Amino acid sequence: MEKNKPLSQYGVGPFYAGSLFGLTAAALVLEHQNLLPRVQLPASMAAVPAAIAAVLVVSAALLWFNAVFAQKLAQHIRQNELVTSGAYRWVRNPIYTAIMFAMWGLLLLSGNLLLLLLCPVYYVLMTVMVKHTEEKWLAQRYGEQYLDYCRRVNRCIPRPPGKRGV
């Protein structure tokens, strides 16, 4: 990889997003067709998953907007600058995290708690994909600056700045 050539603006994003959209859509179609067993909370608690789903989807939208537009990500990529401010202070991959949170929210809205088994799958998929592609590229490109950032900021789940990264 050329040191002066900008990294791709998309990385593994299209593959990750497409995988999550596809898995989520398939799960929701199977659920809608009653082809999956149904595991529900008692009726008195039915609002809980909907409330959590709303928080996840709104958080996803805010995280994505901040990462892409407020941080002017495309401009930083063109200028070969590592972005560590805004949403990137809380999580190293806010765009992928936003996609994951949105899909978790959709799964919760289905009302079938069985579909939540996909949540850890989405987390592991993100971890494996990013760790073996973009993190290698960024470490190669930015060296110790990126490695220090990794020590401070979590890969997938947002945490307050300064907490140890994973």
LOGU-715562 format. One record per residue (C-alpha): residue in three letters; x negated, y negated, z. Coordinates in steps of 0.25 Angstrom, whole numbers, plus 2048, in hexadecimal, padded with zeros to 3 digits. Each point is the difference from the previous one (the first is absolute). Example, Ala and Ser with C-alpha at 12.3 -4.5 7.8 and 13.67 -1.06 7.14 Angstrom:
<atoms>
<atom code="ala" east="7CF" north="812" up="81F"/>
<atom code="ser" east="7FA" north="7F2" up="7FE"/>
</atoms>
This chain:
<atoms>
<atom code="met" east="800" north="800" up="800"/>
<atom code="glu" east="7FA" north="7F2" up="7FC"/>
<atom code="lys" east="7FE" north="7F7" up="80C"/>
<atom code="asn" east="805" north="7F4" up="7F9"/>
<atom code="lys" east="80C" north="806" up="7F9"/>
<atom code="pro" east="80D" north="7FE" up="808"/>
<atom code="leu" east="807" north="80C" up="805"/>
<atom code="ser" east="80D" north="805" up="7FB"/>
<atom code="gln" east="80C" north="7F8" up="805"/>
<atom code="tyr" east="808" north="80D" up="801"/>
<atom code="gly" east="7F7" north="80A" up="805"/>
<atom code="val" east="808" north="80D" up="804"/>
<atom code="gly" east="80C" north="7F8" up="802"/>
<atom code="pro" east="808" north="804" up="7F4"/>
<atom code="phe" east="7FE" north="80F" up="803"/>
<atom code="tyr" east="803" north="7FE" up="80F"/>
<atom code="ala" east="80C" north="7F8" up="7FE"/>
<atom code="gly" east="805" north="809" up="7F5"/>
<atom code="ser" east="7FE" north="80C" up="809"/>
<atom code="leu" east="808" north="7FA" up="80C"/>
<atom code="phe" east="80B" north="7FB" up="7F7"/>
<atom code="gly" east="801" north="80D" up="7F9"/>
<atom code="leu" east="800" north="808" up="80D"/>
<atom code="thr" east="80A" north="7F7" up="807"/>
<atom code="ala" east="809" north="800" up="7F4"/>
<atom code="ala" east="800" north="80F" up="7FF"/>
<atom code="ala" east="803" north="801" up="80F"/>
<atom code="leu" east="80B" north="7F6" up="7FF"/>
<atom code="val" east="806" north="807" up="7F4"/>
<atom code="leu" east="7FF" north="80E" up="807"/>
<atom code="glu" east="807" north="7FA" up="80D"/>
<atom code="his" east="80B" north="7F9" up="7F8"/>
<atom code="gln" east="803" north="80E" up="7F9"/>
<atom code="asn" east="800" north="807" up="80D"/>
<atom code="leu" east="7F5" north="809" up="7FC"/>
<atom code="leu" east="7F8" north="7FD" up="80D"/>
<atom code="pro" east="804" north="804" up="80F"/>
<atom code="arg" east="805" north="7F4" up="807"/>
<atom code="val" east="7FA" north="7FB" up="80D"/>
<atom code="gln" east="807" north="7F4" up="806"/>
<atom code="leu" east="800" north="7F8" up="80D"/>
<atom code="pro" east="80D" north="800" up="808"/>
<atom code="ala" east="80A" north="7F6" up="7FB"/>
<atom code="ser" east="7FE" north="7F7" up="80C"/>
<atom code="met" east="7F1" north="7FE" up="7FB"/>
<atom code="ala" east="803" north="7FF" up="7F1"/>
<atom code="ala" east="7FC" north="7F1" up="800"/>
<atom code="val" east="7F2" north="803" up="805"/>
<atom code="pro" east="7FA" north="806" up="7F3"/>
<atom code="ala" east="807" north="7F5" up="7F8"/>
<atom code="ala" east="7FA" north="7F5" up="809"/>
<atom code="ile" east="7F2" north="806" up="7FF"/>
<atom code="ala" east="801" north="801" up="7F1"/>
<atom code="ala" east="804" north="7F2" up="7FF"/>
<atom code="val" east="7F3" north="7FC" up="808"/>
<atom code="leu" east="7F8" north="809" up="7F7"/>
<atom code="val" east="805" north="7FA" up="7F3"/>
<atom code="val" east="7FF" north="7F2" up="805"/>
<atom code="ser" east="7F2" north="802" up="805"/>
<atom code="ala" east="7FC" north="807" up="7F3"/>
<atom code="ala" east="805" north="7F4" up="7F8"/>
<atom code="leu" east="7F9" north="7F6" up="809"/>
<atom code="leu" east="7F3" north="808" up="800"/>
<atom code="trp" east="800" north="802" up="7F1"/>
<atom code="phe" east="803" north="7F1" up="7FD"/>
<atom code="asn" east="7F5" north="7FB" up="809"/>
<atom code="ala" east="7F6" north="80A" up="7FB"/>
<atom code="val" east="803" north="7FD" up="7F1"/>
<atom code="phe" east="805" north="7F1" up="800"/>
<atom code="ala" east="7FC" north="7F9" up="80C"/>
<atom code="gln" east="7F2" north="806" up="800"/>
<atom code="lys" east="7FF" north="7FE" up="7F1"/>
<atom code="leu" east="7FA" north="80E" up="7FE"/>
<atom code="ala" east="7FE" north="800" up="7F1"/>
<atom code="gln" east="7F8" north="7F3" up="801"/>
<atom code="his" east="7F7" north="806" up="80B"/>
<atom code="ile" east="7FE" north="80D" up="7F7"/>
<atom code="arg" east="7FC" north="7F8" up="7F4"/>
<atom code="gln" east="7F6" north="7F9" up="809"/>
<atom code="asn" east="7FB" north="80D" up="806"/>
<atom code="glu" east="803" north="7FB" up="80E"/>
<atom code="leu" east="804" north="809" up="80B"/>
<atom code="val" east="80D" north="7FC" up="806"/>
<atom code="thr" east="801" north="801" up="810"/>
<atom code="ser" east="80A" north="7F5" up="803"/>
<atom code="gly" east="80F" north="800" up="801"/>
<atom code="ala" east="806" north="80E" up="7FF"/>
<atom code="tyr" east="7F2" north="805" up="7FE"/>
<atom code="arg" east="7FD" north="7FC" up="80E"/>
<atom code="trp" east="80A" north="80A" up="805"/>
<atom code="val" east="7FF" north="80C" up="7F7"/>
<atom code="arg" east="7F5" north="803" up="7F5"/>
<atom code="asn" east="80B" north="804" up="7F5"/>
<atom code="pro" east="80C" north="7F8" up="803"/>
<atom code="ile" east="806" north="802" up="7F2"/>
<atom code="tyr" east="800" north="80F" up="801"/>
<atom code="thr" east="805" north="7FF" up="80F"/>
<atom code="ala" east="80B" north="7F7" up="7FB"/>
<atom code="ile" east="804" north="80B" up="7F6"/>
<atom code="met" east="7FF" north="80B" up="80A"/>
<atom code="phe" east="809" north="7F8" up="80A"/>
<atom code="ala" east="80A" north="7FD" up="7F6"/>
<atom code="met" east="801" north="80F" up="7FC"/>
<atom code="trp" east="801" north="803" up="80F"/>
<atom code="gly" east="80B" north="7F7" up="801"/>
<atom code="leu" east="808" north="806" up="7F4"/>
<atom code="leu" east="7FE" north="80E" up="806"/>
<atom code="leu" east="806" north="7FB" up="80E"/>
<atom code="leu" east="80C" north="7F9" up="7F9"/>
<atom code="ser" east="804" north="80E" up="7FA"/>
<atom code="gly" east="804" north="804" up="80E"/>
<atom code="asn" east="7F9" north="80D" up="7FF"/>
<atom code="leu" east="7F5" north="801" up="80A"/>
<atom code="leu" east="7FA" north="80C" up="7F9"/>
<atom code="leu" east="7FC" north="7F7" up="7F5"/>
<atom code="leu" east="7F6" north="7F9" up="80A"/>
<atom code="leu" east="7F7" north="80C" up="7FE"/>
<atom code="leu" east="7FB" north="7F9" up="7F4"/>
<atom code="cys" east="7FB" north="7F4" up="808"/>
<atom code="pro" east="7F3" north="807" up="804"/>
<atom code="val" east="7FF" north="805" up="7F2"/>
<atom code="tyr" east="800" north="7F2" up="7FB"/>
<atom code="tyr" east="7F6" north="7FC" up="80B"/>
<atom code="val" east="7F6" north="80B" up="7FD"/>
<atom code="leu" east="802" north="7FE" up="7F1"/>
<atom code="met" east="7FC" north="7F1" up="801"/>
<atom code="thr" east="7F4" north="804" up="80A"/>
<atom code="val" east="7FA" north="80A" up="7F6"/>
<atom code="met" east="802" north="7F8" up="7F3"/>
<atom code="val" east="7FA" north="7F3" up="806"/>
<atom code="lys" east="7F5" north="807" up="808"/>
<atom code="his" east="7FB" north="807" up="7F3"/>
<atom code="thr" east="801" north="7F5" up="7F6"/>
<atom code="glu" east="802" north="7F1" up="804"/>
<atom code="glu" east="7F8" north="801" up="80E"/>
<atom code="lys" east="7F4" north="806" up="7F8"/>
<atom code="trp" east="801" north="7F5" up="7F6"/>
<atom code="leu" east="801" north="7F5" up="80A"/>
<atom code="ala" east="7F5" north="806" up="809"/>
<atom code="gln" east="7F7" north="801" up="7F3"/>
<atom code="arg" east="804" north="7F1" up="7FC"/>
<atom code="tyr" east="7FF" north="7F9" up="80E"/>
<atom code="gly" east="7F8" north="809" up="808"/>
<atom code="glu" east="7FE" north="7FD" up="80F"/>
<atom code="gln" east="80B" north="7F4" up="7FF"/>
<atom code="tyr" east="80A" north="80B" up="7FC"/>
<atom code="leu" east="7FC" north="80A" up="80A"/>
<atom code="asp" east="801" north="7F6" up="80B"/>
<atom code="tyr" east="80E" north="7FC" up="7FB"/>
<atom code="cys" east="803" north="80F" up="801"/>
<atom code="arg" east="7FC" north="801" up="80E"/>
<atom code="arg" east="809" north="7F4" up="804"/>
<atom code="val" east="80C" north="803" up="7F7"/>
<atom code="asn" east="809" north="80C" up="7FF"/>
<atom code="arg" east="802" north="807" up="7F2"/>
<atom code="cys" east="80F" north="803" up="800"/>
<atom code="ile" east="808" north="7FB" up="80C"/>
<atom code="pro" east="7FF" north="7F1" up="804"/>
<atom code="arg" east="7F9" north="7FC" up="80D"/>
<atom code="pro" east="7FD" north="7F3" up="807"/>
<atom code="pro" east="7F3" north="7FB" up="7FB"/>
<atom code="gly" east="7F3" north="805" up="807"/>
<atom code="lys" east="806" north="80E" up="804"/>
<atom code="arg" east="7F7" north="80B" up="7FB"/>
<atom code="gly" east="803" north="804" up="7F2"/>
<atom code="val" east="803" north="80F" up="7FB"/>
</atoms>
